[in-house]
Amino acid sequence: FSIMFIGVFLFHASLGIRVILEDYIHSKILLNISLGLLYFVCWLSLIAGIFSVFSVHLLFRTMF
């Protein structure tokens, strides 16, 4: 459930930030760079979130 929440949250956040970027950045090159950076940060955050959920799961599984 936690991994699904992280994925849906990041997808929703990326859609919202994409709309803001498309509204305020008028240069095509700068917009493409910004969107690429946005998607890179979202994927990196997703990977970090999944890793942290699994590491906490393994930590508590071995403790008890």
DSSP file with accessible surface (Angstrom, degrees, kcal/mol):
  #  RESIDUE AA STRUCTURE BP1 BP2  ACC     N-H-->O    O-->H-N    N-H-->O    O-->H-N    TCO  KAPPA ALPHA  PHI   PSI    X-CA   Y-CA   Z-CA
    1    1 A F     >        0   0  196      0, 0.0     4,-2.1     0, 0.0     5,-0.1   0.000 360.0 360.0 360.0 -38.3    0.0    0.0    0.0
    2    2 A S  H  >  +     0   0   67      2,-0.2     4,-2.3     1,-0.2     5,-0.2   0.892 360.0  50.1 -66.1 -39.5    2.8    2.4    0.8
    3    3 A I  H  > S+     0   0   57      2,-0.2     4,-2.4     1,-0.2    -1,-0.2   0.907 110.5  49.9 -67.7 -39.6    4.5    1.9   -2.5
    4    4 A M  H  > S+     0   0  120      1,-0.2     4,-2.8     2,-0.2     5,-0.3   0.915 110.2  51.2 -64.3 -40.5    1.3    2.5   -4.4
    5    5 A F  H  X S+     0   0  132     -4,-2.1     4,-2.6     2,-0.2    -2,-0.2   0.922 110.0  49.0 -62.2 -43.7    0.7    5.7   -2.3
    6    6 A I  H  X S+     0   0   37     -4,-2.3     4,-2.5     2,-0.2     5,-0.2   0.927 113.0  47.8 -62.3 -43.8    4.2    7.0   -3.2
    7    7 A G  H  X S+     0   0   26     -4,-2.4     4,-2.3     2,-0.2    -2,-0.2   0.930 114.2  44.8 -64.1 -44.9    3.7    6.3   -6.9
    8    8 A V  H  X S+     0   0   91     -4,-2.8     4,-2.7     2,-0.2     5,-0.2   0.909 113.2  52.0 -67.6 -38.9    0.3    7.9   -7.0
    9    9 A F  H  X S+     0   0  119     -4,-2.6     4,-2.6    -5,-0.3    -2,-0.2   0.939 112.2  44.7 -62.3 -46.1    1.5   10.9   -5.0
   10   10 A L  H  X S+     0   0   26     -4,-2.5     4,-2.5     2,-0.2    -1,-0.2   0.881 113.1  51.0 -68.4 -36.2    4.5   11.5   -7.3
   11   11 A F  H  X S+     0   0  132     -4,-2.3     4,-2.1    -5,-0.2    -2,-0.2   0.942 112.9  45.8 -64.7 -44.6    2.4   11.0  -10.5
   12   12 A H  H  X S+     0   0  139     -4,-2.7     4,-2.0     1,-0.2    -2,-0.2   0.909 113.7  49.3 -64.6 -41.8   -0.2   13.6   -9.2
   13   13 A A  H  X S+     0   0   29     -4,-2.6     4,-2.7    -5,-0.2     5,-0.3   0.905 109.6  51.3 -65.3 -40.7    2.6   16.0   -8.2
   14   14 A S  H  X S+     0   0   10     -4,-2.5     4,-2.2     1,-0.2    -1,-0.2   0.880 108.8  51.5 -66.6 -35.5    4.3   15.7  -11.5
   15   15 A L  H  X S+     0   0   75     -4,-2.1     4,-1.9     2,-0.2    -1,-0.2   0.927 112.3  46.2 -65.2 -42.5    1.0   16.5  -13.4
   16   16 A G  H  X S+     0   0   37     -4,-2.0     4,-1.9     2,-0.2    -2,-0.2   0.926 114.3  46.1 -65.7 -44.1    0.5   19.6  -11.3
   17   17 A I  H  X S+     0   0   75     -4,-2.7     4,-2.8     1,-0.2    -1,-0.2   0.878 109.0  57.0 -68.2 -33.7    4.0   20.8  -11.6
   18   18 A R  H  X S+     0   0   98     -4,-2.2     4,-2.7    -5,-0.3    -1,-0.2   0.922 106.0  49.5 -62.5 -42.4    3.9   20.1  -15.4
   19   19 A V  H  X S+     0   0   78     -4,-1.9     4,-1.8     2,-0.2    -1,-0.2   0.924 111.8  48.8 -63.0 -41.7    0.8   22.4  -15.8
   20   20 A I  H  X S+     0   0   97     -4,-1.9     4,-1.9     1,-0.2     5,-0.2   0.932 112.3  48.1 -64.1 -43.8    2.5   25.1  -13.8
   21   21 A L  H  X S+     0   0   34     -4,-2.8     4,-2.2     1,-0.2    -2,-0.2   0.914 111.0  50.6 -63.8 -41.6    5.7   24.8  -16.0
   22   22 A E  H  < S+     0   0   81     -4,-2.7    -1,-0.2     1,-0.2    -2,-0.2   0.827 112.0  48.9 -66.7 -29.8    3.7   24.9  -19.2
   23   23 A D  H  < S+     0   0   99     -4,-1.8    -1,-0.2    -5,-0.2    -2,-0.2   0.857 121.7  30.4 -75.5 -35.7    1.8   28.0  -18.1
   24   24 A Y  H  < S+     0   0  177     -4,-1.9     2,-0.6    -5,-0.2    -2,-0.2   0.609 104.4  72.2-106.4 -15.4    4.8   30.0  -17.0
   25   25 A I     <  +     0   0   31     -4,-2.2    -1,-0.1    -5,-0.2     6,-0.0  -0.916  48.9 173.8-105.4 118.9    7.7   28.9  -19.2
   26   26 A H        +     0   0  170     -2,-0.6     2,-0.4     5,-0.0    -1,-0.1   0.631  51.7  92.1-100.3 -16.8    7.3   30.2  -22.8
   27   27 A S     >  -     0   0   64      1,-0.2     4,-2.4     2,-0.0     5,-0.2  -0.681  66.4-148.6 -80.9 127.1   10.7   29.1  -24.3
   28   28 A K  H  > S+     0   0  151     -2,-0.4     4,-2.5     2,-0.2     5,-0.2   0.900  96.0  49.2 -62.9 -41.3   10.4   25.6  -25.8
   29   29 A I  H  > S+     0   0  126      2,-0.2     4,-2.3     1,-0.2    -1,-0.2   0.948 113.8  44.8 -65.9 -46.2   14.0   24.6  -25.1
   30   30 A L  H  > S+     0   0   93      1,-0.2     4,-2.5     2,-0.2    -1,-0.2   0.874 112.6  52.9 -66.6 -34.8   13.7   25.7  -21.4
   31   31 A L  H  X S+     0   0   19     -4,-2.4     4,-2.7     2,-0.2     5,-0.2   0.932 109.6  47.8 -65.4 -44.1   10.3   24.0  -21.1
   32   32 A N  H  X S+     0   0  104     -4,-2.5     4,-2.3     2,-0.2    -2,-0.2   0.898 112.9  48.4 -64.9 -39.7   11.7   20.7  -22.4
   33   33 A I  H  X S+     0   0  106     -4,-2.3     4,-2.5     2,-0.2    -1,-0.2   0.929 112.9  48.5 -64.1 -43.5   14.7   20.9  -20.1
   34   34 A S  H  X S+     0   0   27     -4,-2.5     4,-2.5     2,-0.2    -2,-0.2   0.905 112.2  48.0 -65.4 -41.0   12.5   21.7  -17.1
   35   35 A L  H  X S+     0   0   19     -4,-2.7     4,-2.6     2,-0.2     5,-0.2   0.899 111.4  50.8 -67.8 -38.3   10.1   18.8  -17.9
   36   36 A G  H  X S+     0   0   41     -4,-2.3     4,-2.2    -5,-0.2    -2,-0.2   0.918 111.9  47.2 -62.8 -41.9   13.0   16.4  -18.4
   37   37 A L  H  X S+     0   0  106     -4,-2.5     4,-2.6     2,-0.2    -2,-0.2   0.900 110.8  53.0 -66.0 -39.5   14.4   17.5  -15.0
   38   38 A L  H  X S+     0   0   18     -4,-2.5     4,-2.4     2,-0.2    -2,-0.2   0.944 111.5  44.5 -60.2 -48.7   10.9   17.1  -13.4
   39   39 A Y  H  X S+     0   0   82     -4,-2.6     4,-2.5     1,-0.2     5,-0.2   0.881 112.3  52.9 -66.7 -35.4   10.5   13.6  -14.7
   40   40 A F  H  X S+     0   0  127     -4,-2.2     4,-2.5    -5,-0.2    -1,-0.2   0.938 111.0  46.2 -63.8 -45.0   14.0   12.7  -13.6
   41   41 A V  H  X S+     0   0   72     -4,-2.6     4,-2.6     1,-0.2    -2,-0.2   0.894 112.5  51.1 -66.0 -38.3   13.5   13.9  -10.1
   42   42 A C  H  X S+     0   0   20     -4,-2.4     4,-2.3     2,-0.2    -1,-0.2   0.924 112.2  45.5 -65.5 -44.2   10.1   12.1   -9.9
   43   43 A W  H  X S+     0   0  169     -4,-2.5     4,-2.5     2,-0.2    -2,-0.2   0.909 113.5  50.4 -65.0 -40.0   11.6    8.8  -11.0
   44   44 A L  H  X S+     0   0   99     -4,-2.5     4,-2.5    -5,-0.2    -2,-0.2   0.916 111.3  48.6 -64.0 -40.3   14.5    9.3   -8.6
   45   45 A S  H  X S+     0   0   51     -4,-2.6     4,-2.6     2,-0.2    -1,-0.2   0.874 109.9  52.2 -66.6 -37.8   12.1   10.0   -5.8
   46   46 A L  H  X S+     0   0   37     -4,-2.3     4,-2.6     2,-0.2     5,-0.2   0.933 110.8  46.9 -63.4 -44.7   10.1    6.9   -6.7
   47   47 A I  H  X S+     0   0  108     -4,-2.5     4,-2.5     1,-0.2    -2,-0.2   0.927 113.8  48.1 -63.9 -42.6   13.1    4.7   -6.6
   48   48 A A  H  X S+     0   0   58     -4,-2.5     4,-2.4     1,-0.2    -1,-0.2   0.897 112.2  50.1 -65.6 -38.5   14.3    6.2   -3.3
   49   49 A G  H  X S+     0   0   11     -4,-2.6     4,-2.3     2,-0.2    -2,-0.2   0.915 111.5  47.0 -65.8 -43.9   10.8    5.8   -1.8
   50   50 A I  H  X S+     0   0   52     -4,-2.6     4,-2.4     2,-0.2     5,-0.2   0.926 112.8  50.3 -63.7 -42.5   10.5    2.1   -2.9
   51   51 A F  H  X S+     0   0  147     -4,-2.5     4,-2.5    -5,-0.2    -2,-0.2   0.920 111.1  48.4 -61.7 -42.2   14.0    1.5   -1.5
   52   52 A S  H  X S+     0   0   56     -4,-2.4     4,-2.4     2,-0.2     5,-0.2   0.891 110.1  51.5 -69.1 -37.1   13.2    3.1    1.8
   53   53 A V  H  X S+     0   0   40     -4,-2.3     4,-2.3     1,-0.2    -1,-0.2   0.941 113.7  44.5 -63.7 -44.5    9.9    1.1    2.2
   54   54 A F  H  X S+     0   0  109     -4,-2.4     4,-2.6     2,-0.2    -2,-0.2   0.884 112.4  51.6 -68.4 -36.1   11.7   -2.1    1.6
   55   55 A S  H  X S+     0   0   51     -4,-2.5     4,-2.2    -5,-0.2    -1,-0.2   0.912 111.7  46.4 -69.3 -37.8   14.6   -1.3    3.9
   56   56 A V  H  X S+     0   0   71     -4,-2.4     4,-2.4     2,-0.2     5,-0.3   0.911 112.2  52.2 -67.5 -39.1   12.2   -0.4    6.7
   57   57 A H  H  X S+     0   0  106     -4,-2.3     4,-1.8    -5,-0.2    -2,-0.2   0.930 112.3  44.6 -61.3 -44.9   10.3   -3.6    6.0
   58   58 A L  H  X S+     0   0   81     -4,-2.6     4,-1.8     1,-0.2    -1,-0.2   0.874 111.1  54.8 -68.5 -34.5   13.5   -5.7    6.2
   59   59 A L  H  X S+     0   0   94     -4,-2.2     4,-1.1     1,-0.2    -2,-0.2   0.942 113.0  40.4 -63.6 -47.5   14.6   -3.8    9.3
   60   60 A F  H  X S+     0   0  106     -4,-2.4     4,-1.2     1,-0.2    -1,-0.2   0.783 111.4  57.9 -75.4 -24.4   11.5   -4.6   11.3
   61   61 A R  H  < S+     0   0  157     -4,-1.8    -1,-0.2    -5,-0.3    -2,-0.2   0.891 110.5  42.8 -70.4 -35.8   11.2   -8.1    9.9
   62   62 A T  H  < S+     0   0  105     -4,-1.8    -2,-0.2     1,-0.2    -1,-0.2   0.704 108.2  60.5 -84.0 -18.1   14.7   -9.0   11.3
   63   63 A M  H  <        0   0  111     -4,-1.1    -1,-0.2    -5,-0.2    -2,-0.2   0.861 360.0 360.0 -76.3 -34.8   14.1   -7.2   14.6
   64   64 A F     <        0   0  195     -4,-1.2    -1,-0.1    -3,-0.0     0, 0.0  -0.782 360.0 360.0-113.5 360.0   11.1   -9.3   15.8
